[in-house]
Amino acid sequence: MFSFALTPEIITRVLGWLHTAGLFALGRQADAPASIKADGTQVTPVDLELERYLTTQINHAFPDHNVMGEESGQTSRAGAPVTWVIDPLDGTSAYLEGIAGWAIAVGILVEDRPVYGFHYAPRLNEMTFTDQFGQVIRNGLPVKRLPQERWHRRAYLAVGSASNYDYRLNIRRCRTLGSVSTNIVYTACGLAAAAFIPKACAWDLAAPLAILQSQGAVLRYLSGGPFSLSSLLDGSNLREPLVAAHPTLIDQVCRHISYRPPTSPLQQPGMR
């Protein structure tokens, strides 16, 4: 089995890339124009520029590795044992609307398994990543708080902005943080009790899944079936929703989420 050793030098390099990308994104946030992609999601020139920058840095540092990005797909080295999965701007809508939870996420897959993850939320000034020992580091310190094992009075479910339209969330406290990756990372770090992910692709999940697993939490389908990131490496979207939580809590959360029959939403045509 192939292995890839994440060294302190590599970590320092990746953190530098993310800080540079974050400063660029912050500087362009006030006037970034948006267009609509074929799948109905928004994209800005910032998404494209950040992905080009990160891809260039990875290709230069690791010429034998594959790179998969949200906007550009995979490099010509598809099939390499190590793949870097980039979400240059997770939460583009939040970014455009001034909501703080958008993030830059980079996951490292070894033989299609998420092993290391880097998540940077510039507006929140939060950098979370897995180190070479599998420990989760948040803003320079090891994360001491574990994923929540039970539901309590202040617990909340991290959700996407459209979750309550398609699904009935029979949970008192739900919060929209701004991006899929931030929802999962907050769950991993014990801030959110769980996360509900109705729609996502590999680039949304690679980095936060590595962080989540390092903290002992799980990501599985709402129906109860196991989830494998490899099912999305062809660029496809989820076939059904996911829930992230501690293993002792996830069944309880899933029982309180159900499908809502469609109605006519109040929204701008072509947007989601």
RODO-2510 file (C-alpha; in nm, 4 decimals, decimal comma):
residues 272
     n   res          X          Y          Z
     1     m     0,0000     0,0000     0,0000
     2     f     0,1337     0,3427    -0,0972
     3     s     0,1930     0,5951     0,1817
     4     f     0,2509     0,9692     0,1786
     5     a     0,4272     1,1278     0,4745
     6     l     0,3068     1,4735     0,5684
     7     t     0,6094     1,6528     0,7126
     8     p     0,6242     1,9777     0,9132
     9     e     0,7847     2,1391     0,6091
    10     i     0,4930     2,0405     0,3859
    11     i     0,2437     2,1644     0,6452
    12     t     0,4195     2,5014     0,6660
    13     r     0,4171     2,5298     0,2892
    14     v     0,0465     2,4484     0,2559
    15     l    -0,0479     2,6874     0,5355
    16     g     0,1429     2,9597     0,3533
    17     w    -0,0482     2,8890     0,0323
    18     l    -0,3789     2,9096     0,2148
    19     h    -0,2901     3,2355     0,3894
    20     t    -0,1905     3,3886     0,0560
    21     a    -0,5115     3,2665    -0,1061
    22     g    -0,7161     3,3964     0,1854
    23     l    -0,5658     3,7442     0,1672
    24     f    -0,6404     3,7565    -0,2050
    25     a    -1,0018     3,6491    -0,1490
    26     l    -1,0540     3,9004     0,1304
    27     g    -0,9198     4,1786    -0,0867
    28     r    -1,1630     4,0995    -0,3679
    29     q    -1,4732     4,0224    -0,1619
    30     a    -1,6380     4,3640    -0,1786
    31     d    -1,6597     4,3814    -0,5575
    32     a    -1,6374     4,0230    -0,6861
    33     p    -1,8792     3,9695    -0,9777
    34     a    -2,0668     3,6401    -1,0018
    35     s    -2,1994     3,4230    -1,2818
    36     i    -2,4148     3,1106    -1,2786
    37     k    -2,2677     2,7730    -1,3727
    38     a    -2,4576     2,4993    -1,5537
    39     d    -2,5407     2,3299    -1,2225
    40     g    -2,7076     2,6461    -1,0903
    41     t    -2,4332     2,7389    -0,8430
    42     q    -2,2439     3,0659    -0,8458
    43     v    -1,8827     3,1219    -0,9466
    44     t    -1,6629     3,4295    -0,9333
    45     p    -1,3260     3,5196    -1,0852
    46     v    -1,1900     3,4747    -0,7321
    47     d    -1,2836     3,1032    -0,7360
    48     l    -1,0973     3,0602    -1,0626
    49     e    -0,7907     3,2595    -0,9590
    50     l    -0,7559     3,0797    -0,6259
    51     e    -0,7805     2,7401    -0,7924
    52     r    -0,5182     2,8364    -1,0511
    53     y    -0,2868     2,9594    -0,7771
    54     l    -0,3230     2,6515    -0,5557
    55     t    -0,2957     2,4112    -0,8491
    56     t     0,0223     2,5825    -0,9672
    57     q     0,1783     2,5632    -0,6211
    58     i     0,0928     2,1949    -0,5781
    59     n     0,2101     2,1002    -0,9268
    60     h     0,5410     2,2776    -0,8697
    61     a     0,5992     2,1214    -0,5273
    62     f     0,4656     1,7734    -0,6089
    63     p     0,4913     1,7147    -0,9846
    64     d     0,4000     1,3461    -0,9523
    65     h     0,0747     1,4105    -0,7667
    66     n    -0,2709     1,4499    -0,9130
    67     v    -0,4773     1,7638    -0,8518
    68     m    -0,8567     1,7769    -0,8624
    69     g    -1,0311     2,1132    -0,8457
    70     e    -1,3924     2,2231    -0,8428
    71     e    -1,3594     2,4479    -1,1450
    72     s    -1,0987     2,2679    -1,3569
    73     g    -1,1466     1,8983    -1,2869
    74     q    -0,8379     1,6768    -1,2685
    75     t    -0,4866     1,7217    -1,3997
    76     s    -0,3347     1,4824    -1,6503
    77     r    -0,1951     1,2754    -1,3633
    78     a    -0,5281     1,1157    -1,2757
    79     g    -0,4507     0,7731    -1,1333
    80     a    -0,1522     0,8893    -0,9280
    81     p    -0,1598     0,7466    -0,5736
    82     v    -0,1776     1,0944    -0,4167
    83     t    -0,4510     1,3409    -0,5141
    84     w    -0,4910     1,6945    -0,3833
    85     v    -0,8575     1,7964    -0,3877
    86     i    -0,9174     2,1721    -0,3935
    87     d    -1,2267     2,3717    -0,3126
    88     p    -1,0933     2,7208    -0,3791
    89     l    -1,3961     2,8990    -0,2365
    90     d    -1,6404     2,6773    -0,0518
    91     g    -1,9506     2,8831     0,0136
    92     t    -1,9375     3,1210    -0,2817
    93     s    -2,2874     3,2491    -0,2013
    94     a    -2,1809     3,3268     0,1559
    95     y    -1,8711     3,4995     0,0210
    96     l    -2,0793     3,7200    -0,2058
    97     e    -2,3315     3,7985     0,0686
    98     g    -2,0744     3,8869     0,3335
    99     i    -2,1399     3,5815     0,5526
   100     a    -1,8218     3,4800     0,7324
   101     g    -1,8225     3,0992     0,7022
   102     w    -1,6834     3,0624     0,3492
   103     a    -1,3567     2,8740     0,3335
   104     i    -1,0655     2,7513     0,1271
   105     a    -1,0281     2,3743     0,1595
   106     v    -0,7530     2,1389     0,0458
   107     g    -0,7721     1,7654     0,1070
   108     i    -0,5016     1,5078     0,0408
   109     l    -0,6151     1,1638    -0,0718
   110     v    -0,3893     0,8602    -0,0660
   111     e    -0,5253     0,5894    -0,2939
   112     d    -0,8618     0,7699    -0,2927
   113     r    -0,8838     0,7830     0,0882
   114     p    -0,8959     1,1235     0,2608
   115     v    -0,5927     1,1234     0,4896
   116     y    -0,5069     1,4901     0,5486
   117     g    -0,7184     1,8030     0,5373
   118     f    -0,6598     2,1788     0,5508
   119     h    -0,9481     2,4209     0,6075
   120     y    -0,9044     2,7980     0,6204
   121     a    -1,1874     3,0406     0,6924
   122     p    -1,0229     3,3821     0,6394
   123     r    -1,3101     3,5988     0,7629
   124     l    -1,3261     3,3936     1,0831
   125     n    -0,9461     3,3827     1,1067
   126     e    -0,9668     3,0066     1,1627
   127     m    -0,7129     2,7588     1,0265
   128     t    -0,7848     2,3923     1,0979
   129     f    -0,5793     2,1000     0,9682
   130     t    -0,4565     1,7492     1,0390
   131     d    -0,0883     1,7186     1,1217
   132     q     0,1576     1,4391     1,0443
   133     f     0,0407     1,2462     1,3519
   134     g    -0,3286     1,2588     1,2624
   135     q    -0,3926     1,5222     1,5282
   136     v    -0,6249     1,8117     1,4463
   137     i    -0,4709     2,1568     1,4917
   138     r    -0,6840     2,4699     1,5119
   139     n    -0,5183     2,8112     1,5051
   140     g    -0,1871     2,6604     1,6107
   141     l    -0,3139     2,4505     1,9014
   142     p    -0,4298     2,0876     1,9229
   143     v    -0,8078     2,0590     1,9377
   144     k    -0,8995     1,9399     2,2870
   145     r    -1,2748     1,9447     2,2378
   146     l    -1,4088     1,6213     2,0881
   147     p    -1,7226     1,5788     1,8748
   148     q    -2,0373     1,5949     2,0853
   149     e    -2,1611     1,2524     2,1970
   150     r    -2,5127     1,3535     2,3018
   151     w    -2,7697     1,6207     2,2275
   152     h    -2,7916     1,8921     2,4918
   153     r    -2,9637     2,2242     2,5500
   154     r    -2,7153     2,4348     2,3510
   155     a    -2,6517     2,1807     2,0757
   156     y    -2,7216     2,2812     1,7174
   157     l    -2,7295     2,1225     1,3733
   158     a    -2,5146     2,2924     1,1086
   159     v    -2,7099     2,3075     0,7810
   160     g    -2,7029     2,4563     0,4338
   161     s    -2,9181     2,7571     0,3541
   162     a    -3,1742     2,5565     0,1519
   163     s    -3,1939     2,2501     0,3768
   164     n    -3,5279     2,3396     0,5344
   165     y    -3,6939     2,3662     0,1921
   166     d    -3,6173     2,0130     0,0768
   167     y    -3,6126     1,8473     0,4196
   168     r    -3,8075     1,8668     0,7428
   169     l    -3,5608     1,9341     1,0221
   170     n    -3,7336     1,8411     1,3473
   171     i    -3,4496     1,9949     1,5443
   172     r    -3,4918     2,3080     1,7534
   173     r    -3,1555     2,4725     1,6856
   174     c    -3,0220     2,4829     1,3292
   175     r    -2,7508     2,7203     1,2097
   176     t    -2,6242     2,8059     0,8633
   177     l    -2,2513     2,8666     0,8910
   178     g    -2,1797     2,9447     0,5273
   179     s    -2,0265     2,6355     0,3659
   180     v    -2,0324     2,2563     0,3677
   181     s    -1,6722     2,2312     0,4811
   182     t    -1,7195     2,4736     0,7708
   183     n    -2,0294     2,2825     0,8847
   184     i    -1,8302     1,9585     0,8976
   185     v    -1,5196     2,1109     1,0565
   186     y    -1,7323     2,2704     1,3293
   187     t    -1,8830     1,9277     1,3944
   188     a    -1,5375     1,7704     1,4101
   189     c    -1,4212     2,0302     1,6622
   190     g    -1,7242     1,9887     1,8887
   191     l    -1,8758     2,3288     1,8099
   192     a    -2,1756     2,1994     1,6135
   193     a    -2,3360     1,8784     1,7375
   194     a    -2,3863     1,7518     1,3828
   195     a    -2,3966     1,8638     1,0206
   196     f    -2,6560     1,7905     0,7534
   197     i    -2,5278     1,7928     0,3945
   198     p    -2,7991     1,7528     0,1281
   199     k    -2,5746     1,8328    -0,1690
   200     a    -2,1991     1,8155    -0,2127
   201     c    -1,9183     1,7017    -0,4399
   202     a    -1,5762     1,5553    -0,3655
   203     w    -1,4095     1,8964    -0,3329
   204     d    -1,6608     2,0030    -0,0663
   205     l    -1,5893     1,6948     0,1439
   206     a    -1,2272     1,5823     0,1028
   207     a    -1,0594     1,8197     0,3488
   208     p    -1,3281     1,8294     0,6203
   209     l    -1,3794     1,4527     0,6042
   210     a    -1,0126     1,3933     0,6873
   211     i    -1,0472     1,6313     0,9826
   212     l    -1,3753     1,4720     1,0941
   213     q    -1,2357     1,1195     1,0860
   214     s    -0,9249     1,2247     1,2782
   215     q    -1,1573     1,3419     1,5560
   216     g    -1,3446     1,0113     1,5711
   217     a    -1,6680     1,1298     1,4090
   218     v    -1,8337     0,9793     1,1020
   219     l    -1,9997     1,0846     0,7784
   220     r    -2,2764     0,8609     0,6458
   221     y    -2,5889     0,8711     0,4336
   222     l    -2,9122     0,9875     0,5943
   223     s    -3,0590     0,6446     0,5131
   224     g    -2,7903     0,4828     0,7281
   225     g    -2,5610     0,3506     0,4565
   226     p    -2,1836     0,4015     0,4634
   227     f    -2,0317     0,6808     0,2559
   228     s    -1,7089     0,6608     0,0573
   229     l    -1,5531     0,9685    -0,1001
   230     s    -1,4354     0,7528    -0,3905
   231     s    -1,7954     0,7472    -0,5167
   232     l    -1,7656     1,1191    -0,5989
   233     l    -1,4199     1,1303    -0,7546
   234     d    -1,5738     1,1275    -1,1018
   235     g    -1,7042     1,4778    -1,0268
   236     s    -2,0610     1,3697    -0,9522
   237     n    -2,2876     1,5047    -0,6790
   238     l    -2,4262     1,3145    -0,3828
   239     r    -2,6971     1,0605    -0,4581
   240     e    -2,8566     1,1252    -0,1183
   241     p    -2,7923     1,3501     0,1829
   242     l    -2,5165     1,2981     0,4369
   243     v    -2,5021     1,3494     0,8116
   244     a    -2,1829     1,4114     1,0097
   245     a    -2,1751     1,3418     1,3835
   246     h    -2,0207     1,1365     1,6605
   247     p    -2,1077     0,7647     1,6202
   248     t    -2,3161     0,7663     1,9402
   249     l    -2,5250     1,0646     1,8255
   250     i    -2,5710     1,0152     1,4540
   251     d    -2,8711     0,7781     1,4704
   252     q    -3,0649     1,0217     1,6872
   253     v    -2,9937     1,3084     1,4474
   254     c    -3,0952     1,1068     1,1416
   255     r    -3,4292     1,0138     1,2983
   256     h    -3,5190     1,3827     1,3194
   257     i    -3,4582     1,4630     0,9515
   258     s    -3,7067     1,3631     0,6821
   259     y    -3,7789     1,4463     0,3198
   260     r    -4,0214     1,7326     0,2564
   261     p    -4,2486     1,7071    -0,0536
   262     p    -4,1580     1,9804    -0,3040
   263     t    -4,3438     2,3100    -0,3228
   264     s    -4,2757     2,6268    -0,5175
   265     p    -3,9846     2,8054    -0,3486
   266     l    -3,9416     3,1787    -0,3168
   267     q    -3,6135     3,2198    -0,5016
   268     q    -3,4533     3,3797    -0,8022
   269     p    -3,4866     3,1626    -1,1162
   270     g    -3,1758     2,9623    -1,1899
   271     m    -3,0354     2,9990    -0,8383
   272     r    -2,9994     2,7498    -0,5537
***
